């Protein structure tokens, strides 16, 4: 029997519900599920590269290295912090329903628990890095990393324990109410978005972003090719983000990923049509954010809504990214990548949509009420906790970069490197000369 034929026979034997094979199938169940979740965890980790490209492309050339460094290092620091304390708070024994009290620095876990720890660690990194793009180009590198560690170790896992906690026999209070957030529209994205909102309030806008009369002045990103590449990588990684949240390799994955993809497509169409109707230029950056808004929104309900409603969810999300961006500018809040609109607002909408469009029980007021409670509790916890955190960081160690550093670019002043040395000859003087002028 040829090798391909043997593989086909093995696959048929695994999936066929034949009497006498149940024990063998069960023996293979955990390895197959583990392989699926580990692969999708790697896809979610790849999203860090997507964030790095998109955020650095939307920033100016003089801040490229700084933006990428923040995305790179918040994953490194954040993973260690999540292992040290975050996993225990989020998934440890949660008798109170508010936070876990054990499984800190986890060791001697079962093989499956190690797999879940890896997968959830990638989610924590995603939630944390959302703030980096919003606060780009004027935030102190060290201050940002301190905030990232606190988000990963406390702010994100506390809400996660409310909505998802309960690996070890107890569960969070929101989960007990039936809160629906399959892969984290609120748990991951809105939490990250509300932390980003607090950060940009405390750190303030970039120099020259708003005029004295309230005029909003655009500061274009330096490389839209990087922005588009980052968006494609994020979209690709989202198949792991949502598909892996099944935590098992089963037949539901196809529909989940179809909903994910179509919602992203609808998000791009929604914002582009809205811009045409408003007789505004259809900008690449706006369309990309519309598709990302669709991805964020469908993340909560991709497993529990039918395909047409996933498209509606994405269509509305794409429009909301444009509305949210306009509101931020009206309030003179400088969000470099529109992270608050894409992740905070669209995450909230997607969580509501998961209740509105719940398959087989649509528009149930009881389900919708629980979703609203979850959305509001996420905002109240994450925004005010992050606001306090960033205020303390600003007071103790500084959060805003010096004005001279911001003018010259954080690549050189914070890292003594240049993203494009051939085209930035004005920075060829050494670091010590800069230090003498500050």
CORDAWO-V832982 format. One line per field, one symbol per residue. ss: DSSP state (a for helix, b for strand, c for the rest). A space follows every 10 residues. Layout:
ss: ???
This chain:
ss: ccaaaaaaaa aaaaaccccc caaaaaaaaa aaaaaaaaaa aaaaaaaaaa aaaaaaaacc aaaaaaaaaa aaaaaaaaaa aaaaaaaaaa accccccccc cccccccccc aaaaaaaaaa aaaaaaaaaa aaaaccccbc aaaaaaaaaa aaaaaaaaaa aaaccccccc ccaaaaaccc ccccaaaaaa aaaaaaaaaa aaaccccccb cccccbcccc cccaaaaaaa aaaaaaaaaa aaaaaacccc ccaaaaaaaa aaaaaaaaaa aaaaaaaccc cccaaaaaaa aaaaaaaacc ccccccaaaa aaaaaaaaaa aaaaaaaaaa ccccccccaa aaaaaaaaaa aaaaaacccc ccccaaaaaa aaaaaaaaaa aaaaaaaaaa aaaaaacccb ccaaaaaaca aaaaaccccc aaacaaaccc aaaaaaac
